[in-house]
Amino acid sequence: MSNAENRRIELNQLSLAEADDCLEKVSVLYVAPIELDLQQSQFIQDRYAEMLDTDSCAENILSYPKHQNKNSTLLNLLPFLRSLFLFGLFLLRVRTEIKQNSIMHLFVFSSVSFIFQIIPLFIVGKFYRKQVVVEFMDFQNYYLAEEPSMLIRYFLKFADSVIVLSHRQSRILRQKGVNALKAKSHLNLTNISPRVIERVQPFILASAYLEDVFNVNCLLKAFKLVKQKYPRAELVIVGSGSKNEKIEELIAESAINGVTLKSADNFSEYLCKADLFVHCYHIEYFAQEILTAMAHGLPVMASPIGMVNDLIQKENILMYQFNDFSTLADNFLLLIEDDSFTKKLSQNGADFARAFSSKLSKNSVSSYYNNL
C-alpha cells in the first residue's frame, strides 16, 4: 500500500497505568486530505508514529487514495471535477473510518483548502459526535488561524483543540476564544550518532521547503562570497516544493559553481557528509531541520525568527539577521577558519538537541487525548 493510501494509527488497544490509575482507552483517526510527500509524511510520523507500537510507520495516516479513472475523458479535461470527485470518495472513506474512532486529528498543509477540505471533514467528525483536533503543519499556514475570516475562526472555536508550536500563537488564539495548545517539539534520536565537526572542508548543507518562504537569493549571495576565498566550497540544497523549477532557474542564473539541488529523499544521506548547516527562511514554525542538524553535530546558522527564538542558547546557533547575506558569508568563513569555535558550536548544538527533543511517551499522548 502506497503512502497515498495510508491507513490510520489505532490506539484502541492502548491502556496505560499512571499512578495506579488506568487511563481511558482512546482511538484516533489521523487525517491528511492530500497526497503526502516524503517530508510531510516523515514529519507526522516523527511526531506521532514513533511514540506508538506500530508495525509500519509508513502506513499511519489516512490520506488521499489514488481513485483516478484514467479512462474518464471528462475528469481529465476538467481538473476541478476530478478534484471534487476524489474528495467525495475521500469523504466517504473518512465517514466509514471515523465511526470506529473517538477522535479525528486533522492536519492542515499549504495545499489544503481550509474552507473546502478541512471544514467538510470537521463537520463529518462533529456529526458523528467525535472530538476534533486541528494541527497546522507548515509555514504558509502559520498565520491562517489568526486571520480575520469569521468562517475559519468560527470552526476553530468549535475544535476540541488547535495544535500550534509557538507560545506566541497559542496565546493569541486563546485570546480569540480558540482552545489552542502549544505542542512539545519531538525529534527521534534513536539512530543519530552526533559527529564532532572541527575541520571544515567546506561542505555546506541547506534543507528547505522549496516555497516562497525559502530565501534562496540571500543564500546564493553569501555562498558566492565564500567561493571567492574557497573555490572548492560546495553548497547542497535538499528539499521539495512547488517552487522547485523556479529555484533551479535562480541557481543556474547565478552561475555559481558548486551549487546543487537534491531531492528531499537525500536529506539523511547529506547530514552524514556535510560540515555546516544553514537555515535560510523568511519565517520558521517547526525548526525540525535545525534540531536534526544539531543532533548530527553540524554547526548551525540561522536567523532569530519564529520558533528559532526558542532554540537560542549561548553558542549553540550562529546567528545572522534576516536577509543579511554579508553576515551570513562572514559566519561561513568563521566556521571554516576557526576550528576551536566550530568544535564548540558542534558539541553545544548536539547536547542542546538531545536535551530539547526528549521523546514523547505513550503516557503523554494518551493523557493529552484523554484530557481534551
N, C-alpha and C positions, 0 to 999 in steps of 0.2 A: 504494500500500500504506500502511495507517494505522500509527501508532505502536504500536498494539496488535498489529500483525502484523510487527513489526520483524525484520530479519534480523541475522546475526552480522557482526562485523568479522573479516575474514580477514587474517592476516599470512603466509599461505603463500608469497607472492612476496617477502617481506621478507628480504633478506640484506645485512647491513651489515658494512663493514670497519672495524675499530678496532685501531689499532696493528698494521696489516698482518695481523691475524688475522680471519678471516671468522667472524662469529657464526653459530651454528647456527640454521637456519630453525625458526620456531615458528608454530603456528596456534592461535588462541584462540577458544573459543566463549563469548561473553558472555551470561549468562542471568539474567533478572529475572522470577521467576514471579508477576508481577502485570500488570495493565493499566496501563502507565506514564502518569502525568500529565505535564504540561509541565515542572514543576520537577524531577521525578525524572529524566526523560529528558535534560534540559539539563545537570543536574549530572554524569551519567555521561558524556555527550558531551564536556563541558568537560574531564573528567579523562582520557578515553581517545581519543575520536574525533578531537579536534583535533590530536593528535600523530601521526596516521596520514594517509596519502594515501587518502582515501575520496571516492567520487563524491557520496554523500549521507549527511550526518551524522544525518539523520532516520531512517535505516533500518539502525542498527548493532547493536541489542540484541535478542536473541531473548526476546520477552515474550509474554504471553497472546494467542493468536489468538482471534478472536471466533467460536468454534464454538458458536453459540447456535441452537438449534432452537426458534423461536418458536411452532411448531405443536404442540410437545410439552406437553400439559397436565400430565403428571407432573412434568417438570422445572420448570415454572413454579410448581407448587404446593409442591414440595419443594426449597427453595434448597440444602440440603445435598447432595442427589443431583445437582443441577445443577453445584455446585462440584466435586464428585467426578468427574463426567463430563468437565468442562472440564480438570481437572488430569490426568486419564487421557490425554486427547488431547494435552495439552502434553507429558507424559512420553514419549509415542510419538514426537513430533516431535523432542524433545531426543535420544532414543535414536538416531534417524536421523542427526541433525546431528553428534553427538559423535564418531561413527566417523571423520569426516573431519578431526578436530582432535586436537591433542596435549594441550591444556589446557582445563579448564572453569573459568570465572570466575563465581562465584555472587554476586549482590547481595541482601542481606537488608534489607528495608524493614519498617516497623512493621506493615504489613498482611499481611506474610508470616509464616506459621507455620513456625518453625524445625523443629519435630518432624514436621509433616505435609507440608511442602513442601521445605524445604532438605535434610533428611536423605534422603528418597527420591531427589532429584536427586544428592546426594552419592554414594549407593550406586550409581546408574547410572554416574556418572563413574568410580568405582573399579572397578566390574565390568568396564568396558572398558579398565582399566589406564591411565586418564588422570590427569594431575596436576590437583588440585582446589584452587582459591583461593577463599576466602570473604571478602567485604568487607561490613562493616556500614555502612549508608547513612543512618541518621537518628537523631534524638535518643532515641526510645523504646527503641532497641536499644543505647544507649551502654554500659549495664552488663550486657547479656544474656550476653556471653561470660564475665563474672565470676561469674555466678550459680552456686549450688552444685549445680545439676542435673547429675547424673552422666552422663545421656544426652547432653546438649548438649556437655559438656566432653569426653566420650569421642570424639565425632565430630570436634570441633575439634582434638584431639590428632593425628588422622589426616589432617587437612588439610595440604597441602604448604605453605600459608601462610594466615594470617589477617591481613587488612589493617585497620589502625586508624590514626586520625590524631592520636593522643595518645601522647606519650612515656610518660606515667604508665601508660596502659592496656597498652601493648605490654610494659612491664616487668613488670606484674602477671601478664599472661598467660604470659610466658616462665617466670616462677617456678612456674606451674602446669603446665608441660610443653607449652604450646601454642606453635607456631612463629609468633609474632606479628611483624609488620613495621610500623613507623611509616612511612606513606606521605608523600611530599612533597606539599605543597599546590600546586595549579595554578590559575591564572586566565588565561584568554585575553584579552590586552590589545590584540589586533590592531586592533580597531575602536573603541578607547576613547581619547578625547582629553580629558584632565582639564581641568576649569574651575578658576579661582581664585575662591573664594567669599569675599567680604569685606563685602558689604552684604546682610543677611538680611531677607526680606520680612515675615513668615516663612512658609515652606512646608516643613513637616516630613514626612519620609517614613519609614515603618517597613515593612520586609519581614518577613513572618512565616509560619511553618508554623502554620496555624490549628488547633493541638492544645493539650493541657493545658500544654505547655512554654512557651506564649506568655503572658506576664504582662500581659494587656490591662488589668487593673484598675490596675496601677501606672502604665501609660502614660496612661490616661484621667485619673487624678487629677492627674498632673503637667501635662497639657495644659490642664486646667480652670484651674489657677493661672496659666498663661501667658495664657489667654484673658481673664482679669480685667484684665490690663495691656495686652494687644494683642488687641482684639476681632476684628481681621481675620486672625488667625493661622489657618492650615489644617493639618490632620493627615490624611494619606492612608496607610491601611494596605493593603498589597498582599500577597496571599497566597491559599493554598487549603488545605483540610484538612477533617477530619471535624467540627470544631467551628465551621464557618462560620456556621451558623444561630444557635448559642448566642452567638457573639461579636457578630453583628448585633443580637441582643436586648440585650446588655450596652451596646452603643453607643447604641441607642435609649433604654434606661432611664437612661443618664447625662444625656440632654437637653443635650448639649454641641453647640453649632452648630460647623460647620466640620470635622466628623469624617466621613470616607467610607471605605468598604471596597471595594477594587477587586480584580479578578481578577489572579492571578499572571502572566497573559499581558501585563499592562501595566507590569511592573517596569522594563524598559529605558526605556520612554517617560517614566516619572516620575523616573528617575535623572537625566534631562537637564533636568528642570524644578525639582527640589527644591533647597532651600537647606541643609537639615540632614538627617542620617540618624540614627535611633535604633534601637538593638538592645535588645530587652526580653524576654529569655527566662529561664526557670528554669535552663537548662543550655545549653551551646553545645559542639558537637562539631566542626563543619566551619569555621565562621567565613567561609563563602563570600560571604554577603551583605555582611559588613563589608568584606572585601577589595575587592569590586566597587564599593561606595560610595566607598571611599578612592580607588580607581583613577579614579573620575569627579571626584575633587576635593571630595567632600562631607565637611564636618566630621562626625565620628562620635562618638556617645555610646554607651557600653556598660558592662556590669558585668564585673569581673575573674573570670570563671567559665570552666571548661573550656578550650577552645583559645584563647579571647580572651587568656589569660595569655601565650601565645606571641607575640602581636602587639604587646604593650605596649612602646613606647619613649617617650622623652621628647617630650611634646607631639605625639603622633600620634593619640591617642584621649582624649576627655574622659570620665573615669570617674565612676561613681556606684555605690554599694553596692546589691546586690540588694534590690529592693522599697522602696528609699528614694525615694519619689516626690517628696519635698520637694527633695532634692539634684538630682534629675533636672530639676525645674522651674527651679531656680537655674541649671543648666547651659544650658538653653534660653535663659534671659534673658541670661546672659553672652554667648552667641554672637550673640544679636540686637543687643546693645548695644555690644559691643567689637569693632569692625571689624578692628583690627590682630591681635587674638588669633585671630579667626575665620579671617583670611587665613593666618596661620601654621599653624593646625591643618589647613586645606585643603591647603596645599602640602606639609607634612610627611607627611600621610596618602597623598597621591598618590605621593610619592617612595618611601615605605615599601612601598606595594603593588607598585610596579614592581620594586623590588629583591627583595621577598619571593617574588613569583609568577613566577619565571623559567619559561619554557615548557618542559614536559617534551619531551625529544627522542626520536626513534626509537631512538637508541643506548641511552638509559637504560631504556626499557621493554623492549626486546629483551634487554638484559643481565639485567634483573630476571627475566624469564620463563625465560631460559636457565640462570639460577643457582638455580632452585627445587630 
